[in-house]
């Protein structure tokens, strides 16, 4: 009887102690060289991470331009793959692609994780959402708008189906095991209930960043759609697909507009050079 009472206490002690076996640090990943990302260079929390790694024997942020990482896009308004000057951010020379009012387009970011995540992953989307071209062309300070939102005569409306849809998948490509490609779950805020990140609507506004929490999958558990989950590890690729259809606003996204941030496990980091 005593053993039965003591066992749960011992199990809890082991679980709590296991978190101290490895050091954990904040980490972020983006398409291309992480330290060269526009938003990582202009936001203090990212700068802190880059500066900390710069003081280590080898900085993973400077060696993060993986072959598998890329930004691709398609839409009726994209002129032969041409990128334009972003009206919200100084993204030159990378630029951004526009999906104008009433049209369809998609954007895809493929990002390699450089560390084993020890936490949920925040998917930050830095937006540029403006009133349609032909407005006053004041830029974000004058033409700022929200996806799914529009005026009809003197009334405001919000249509869910006129917002972007997001899909997030994970692929094991650089590891010695392969779980194929799986769809990840989001942890909804503030309820923390999970939902499959497969063509789910989200709303964006002006130049404010939107944050979607990707629930950390665990091997042996099941996702919200009933599929087997697998641990994410350094070298796995996260693919973020944003689709825009019949939008009442103009939407701009470029290579730097999506960043993944999480708590990583020291000693698990990988470098683009190896």
Legacy VTK file of the C-alpha trace (Angstrom):
# vtk DataFile Version 3.0
C-alpha trace
ASCII
DATASET POLYDATA
POINTS 274 float
0.000 0.000 0.000
2.834 2.345 0.900
4.609 1.524 -2.361
1.510 2.492 -4.337
1.401 5.850 -2.567
5.096 6.554 -3.005
5.353 5.570 -6.697
3.394 8.543 -8.130
5.564 10.902 -6.075
8.760 9.285 -7.363
7.465 9.373 -10.938
6.686 13.078 -10.628
10.161 13.722 -9.213
11.779 11.928 -12.157
9.713 13.888 -14.667
10.592 17.188 -13.034
14.293 16.298 -12.806
14.431 15.263 -16.485
13.931 18.855 -17.585
17.295 19.729 -16.050
19.292 17.122 -17.965
19.812 19.455 -20.912
20.074 23.222 -21.184
17.377 24.974 -23.148
17.609 28.243 -25.067
15.263 30.410 -27.158
15.704 29.783 -30.877
14.181 30.993 -34.144
14.319 29.747 -37.735
13.429 31.361 -41.070
14.024 30.862 -44.799
17.696 31.422 -45.608
20.261 32.773 -43.153
18.350 33.426 -39.939
20.525 36.314 -38.775
19.913 38.121 -42.111
16.115 38.029 -41.754
14.709 41.590 -41.789
12.428 41.093 -38.787
15.110 39.255 -36.828
17.398 42.239 -37.325
14.801 44.802 -36.254
13.208 43.073 -33.221
15.054 42.956 -29.897
14.117 39.378 -28.819
15.573 37.970 -32.069
18.651 40.195 -31.791
19.250 38.843 -28.274
19.250 35.267 -29.605
21.572 36.126 -32.505
24.017 37.943 -30.202
24.048 35.053 -27.720
24.871 32.550 -30.464
27.546 34.890 -31.828
29.337 34.546 -28.500
29.405 30.746 -28.695
32.048 28.585 -30.350
29.828 28.241 -33.435
26.797 30.354 -34.277
23.955 28.363 -35.826
22.228 31.576 -36.943
25.098 32.345 -39.338
25.055 28.788 -40.774
21.340 28.309 -41.367
20.918 28.660 -45.128
19.799 25.074 -45.784
19.386 23.775 -49.339
15.832 22.669 -48.548
14.736 26.136 -47.451
12.893 28.330 -49.944
10.079 30.805 -50.496
7.751 30.264 -53.458
4.523 31.949 -54.526
1.918 32.061 -57.288
-0.980 34.291 -58.251
-2.673 36.175 -61.048
-1.033 39.410 -59.942
2.522 38.081 -59.866
4.310 39.172 -63.039
6.514 36.244 -64.125
7.697 35.653 -60.576
8.603 39.294 -60.073
8.823 40.674 -56.541
7.915 44.263 -55.708
8.865 46.845 -53.121
6.908 46.163 -49.958
4.760 49.159 -48.899
4.962 48.269 -45.179
8.587 47.193 -44.694
11.959 47.859 -46.260
12.433 44.301 -47.539
14.812 45.260 -50.368
16.423 43.593 -52.175
14.161 40.601 -51.435
10.852 42.430 -51.910
7.393 40.889 -51.653
4.577 39.523 -53.829
1.088 41.029 -53.868
-2.299 39.377 -54.088
-4.648 42.196 -55.059
-8.333 42.529 -54.256
-10.607 39.881 -55.759
-7.770 37.588 -56.832
-6.207 34.266 -55.835
-2.617 33.637 -54.777
-0.560 31.418 -52.543
2.707 31.750 -50.611
4.873 28.904 -49.307
7.733 29.024 -46.796
9.893 25.910 -46.251
11.990 26.227 -43.081
14.419 23.735 -41.507
14.457 23.415 -37.711
17.991 23.850 -36.379
17.327 22.405 -32.927
15.065 19.837 -31.312
12.087 21.845 -30.036
11.376 21.464 -26.329
8.281 23.659 -26.516
5.370 24.531 -28.751
6.434 26.549 -31.807
5.148 30.051 -32.393
4.595 30.710 -36.090
4.893 34.468 -36.538
3.500 35.997 -39.718
4.509 39.605 -40.377
1.747 41.105 -42.455
1.245 43.934 -44.911
-2.502 44.338 -45.425
-3.726 47.516 -47.145
-6.832 48.902 -48.770
-7.039 47.988 -52.472
-4.830 49.708 -55.020
-6.563 52.806 -56.246
-7.185 54.018 -52.710
-5.220 57.022 -51.508
-1.904 55.102 -51.682
-0.752 56.451 -48.331
0.853 53.148 -47.396
0.255 51.569 -44.009
-0.272 54.994 -42.415
-3.466 55.844 -44.236
-4.469 52.680 -46.125
-4.126 50.076 -43.348
-6.834 47.393 -43.438
-7.808 43.908 -42.241
-8.298 40.713 -44.230
-11.950 39.673 -44.575
-13.071 43.198 -43.726
-14.709 45.622 -46.149
-17.185 48.476 -46.440
-20.397 48.327 -48.471
-21.867 51.798 -48.838
-21.704 52.961 -45.195
-21.774 49.557 -43.484
-18.807 47.439 -42.357
-18.768 43.690 -42.981
-16.481 40.796 -42.013
-16.633 37.654 -44.168
-14.777 34.625 -42.814
-14.304 33.046 -46.249
-12.474 36.154 -47.523
-9.576 35.593 -45.125
-6.330 33.728 -45.862
-6.144 29.994 -45.171
-3.079 28.406 -43.595
-1.732 24.843 -43.769
1.330 23.679 -41.806
3.124 20.368 -42.385
6.305 18.722 -41.082
8.645 16.523 -43.118
11.582 14.461 -41.832
14.208 14.980 -44.525
17.646 15.283 -42.937
17.349 12.670 -40.187
18.075 8.948 -40.253
14.401 8.201 -39.672
11.489 9.232 -41.864
7.867 9.692 -40.799
6.984 11.152 -44.203
4.924 14.345 -44.160
2.352 15.029 -41.453
-0.064 17.904 -40.813
0.552 19.688 -37.522
-1.949 20.986 -34.979
-2.485 24.501 -33.725
-3.086 25.199 -30.055
-5.944 27.683 -30.090
-5.709 30.754 -27.918
-7.076 31.266 -25.331
-8.763 27.858 -24.947
-5.589 25.803 -25.742
-7.752 23.244 -27.548
-6.056 21.727 -30.616
-7.154 21.960 -34.237
-5.579 20.585 -37.410
-3.631 23.208 -39.373
-5.128 22.264 -42.707
-6.630 25.191 -44.661
-7.725 27.001 -41.508
-8.796 30.640 -41.786
-6.917 33.361 -39.931
-7.186 37.135 -40.042
-4.388 39.672 -40.417
-4.247 43.419 -40.200
-1.983 46.317 -41.211
1.665 45.636 -40.365
0.984 43.830 -37.076
2.366 40.323 -36.755
0.036 37.388 -36.183
1.111 34.485 -33.984
-0.161 30.929 -34.452
0.920 28.367 -31.849
1.947 25.015 -33.343
1.352 22.299 -30.749
4.488 20.228 -30.124
3.782 16.663 -31.337
4.874 13.694 -29.225
5.782 10.270 -30.578
3.103 7.760 -29.627
0.328 10.320 -29.313
-2.351 11.175 -31.844
-3.111 14.473 -33.552
-6.540 16.075 -33.664
-7.287 14.274 -36.961
-6.394 10.876 -35.477
-2.978 10.497 -37.136
0.092 9.221 -35.311
2.384 11.983 -34.018
6.184 12.017 -34.136
8.719 14.095 -32.236
10.124 17.039 -34.181
13.915 17.069 -34.407
16.646 19.284 -35.773
16.744 18.881 -39.550
12.992 18.428 -39.936
11.365 20.818 -42.393
8.274 22.856 -41.590
6.223 23.952 -44.609
3.833 26.887 -44.177
1.303 27.442 -46.974
-0.893 30.557 -47.044
-3.690 30.714 -49.629
-5.588 33.900 -50.484
-8.810 33.818 -52.499
-11.284 36.583 -53.393
-9.672 38.954 -50.916
-11.296 42.376 -50.386
-7.860 43.899 -49.605
-4.308 43.904 -50.970
-1.965 41.444 -49.233
1.846 41.439 -49.486
4.194 38.668 -48.290
7.872 37.985 -48.945
10.586 35.534 -47.944
11.227 37.107 -44.546
7.593 37.384 -43.429
7.382 34.036 -41.601
9.519 33.080 -38.597
9.344 30.023 -36.326
10.343 30.561 -32.682
10.559 28.058 -29.846
12.650 26.759 -26.954
15.413 24.507 -28.292
17.559 21.822 -26.679
21.268 22.616 -26.552
23.418 19.931 -28.080
20.883 19.088 -30.781
21.719 21.927 -33.182
22.599 21.288 -36.827
24.440 23.517 -39.277
23.762 24.132 -42.958
27.430 23.356 -43.622
27.039 19.742 -42.475
LINES 1 275
274 0 1 2 3 4 5 6 7 8 9 10 11 12 13 14 15 16 17 18 19 20 21 22 23 24 25 26 27 28 29 30 31 32 33 34 35 36 37 38 39 40 41 42 43 44 45 46 47 48 49 50 51 52 53 54 55 56 57 58 59 60 61 62 63 64 65 66 67 68 69 70 71 72 73 74 75 76 77 78 79 80 81 82 83 84 85 86 87 88 89 90 91 92 93 94 95 96 97 98 99 100 101 102 103 104 105 106 107 108 109 110 111 112 113 114 115 116 117 118 119 120 121 122 123 124 125 126 127 128 129 130 131 132 133 134 135 136 137 138 139 140 141 142 143 144 145 146 147 148 149 150 151 152 153 154 155 156 157 158 159 160 161 162 163 164 165 166 167 168 169 170 171 172 173 174 175 176 177 178 179 180 181 182 183 184 185 186 187 188 189 190 191 192 193 194 195 196 197 198 199 200 201 202 203 204 205 206 207 208 209 210 211 212 213 214 215 216 217 218 219 220 221 222 223 224 225 226 227 228 229 230 231 232 233 234 235 236 237 238 239 240 241 242 243 244 245 246 247 248 249 250 251 252 253 254 255 256 257 258 259 260 261 262 263 264 265 266 267 268 269 270 271 272 273
